[in-house]
Amino acid sequence: MKEPDWIHEDKVSKPATARQRIFLHIAISIIFPFCIWAGWFELTRAVHGNWRAWVYSFEWPLIGFTAIYLWRRFLSGNLPKIPKPDLPAE
């Protein structure tokens, strides 16, 4: 039985392919500005008296910066890997 692609033996990460890099650049160019805008929008709501919007005004930028962290990690090929288990042969 062939192993699934997400099980890796290699220790060295492969960088993203050109197609993956293009997709990642397009995704971050949409996600990050949206998160910053949403944080600003919630901040204006919070200033006008909506107490719950205070949480969202900090949450949205945090999500945006998390997206930047993941974007950089995926570009370098540093993807999470599941090690191959040591199971006895059947």
N, C-alpha and C positions, 0 to 999 in steps of 0.2 A: 504494500500500500504506500502510495506516495504521500510525503508530508505536505501539509498546507504551506502556502507561501509565507505566512506570518511567523512560522517557526524558523529561527535562524541559528546557525552554528558559528557564522563569522563574527569576529569581534570588531571589525572595521566597518563603519557606516558608509553607505554610498550616498554621495550628494544627489540632490534632486535633479531629475532630467529637465530638459529645456521646456517641455510641455507642462510639467509640474510647476516649474518656476513661473511661467507665464500665468498659470491659474492662481498661484499663491500671490503674485503681485496684484492681479485684478481683485482678488478677494480682500486683501488688506487695504487696497485703495478705496474700497467701498465700506468695509467694516469699521476701520478706525475713525474716519471722519463722521460716520453715523453715530458711533459711540460718544464722541466728543460733543456732537450736536445734541444728542439725547441728554447728556449730562448738563449742558447749558440750559436746555429746555426745562429740565426738572429743577434746576437751580432757580430759574425765574418763577416757577410755580411755588417753590418753597419760600422764596422771599415774599410772595403775595399771600402767604398764610397756610398753604397746604403742608402740614407737618410731616406727612408721610413722604413727601417729595425730597426731603433732606437726605433720606437714605439712598434714594435713586440718584440724586445728584452726585454722590460719591461712587455709587455702584457702576454706573455706565462708563465713566473714565477708567475705572479699574478693569472692567471687561475689555475695553479698548487696549490697554497696556498689556493685558494678558494675551490678547490676539497678536500684538507685536512680538511678545516673547515666543509664542508658538510659531509665528511666521519665521523668525530668525532660526529657531530650532529645526523646523522642517526644511528650510533652505539648505542648511548645512548637512542634512541627511541624518540628524540625530533623532531618529524615530524610536519610540519605545519598542523593545523587542521581548518576545517571550522565549525563554530558553527551551531547548529540546529536553524533554524529561528522560530520565534514565529508567526506561521500562524494560522488563525482560522480554525477549523475543517469544512470540507465540508459536 
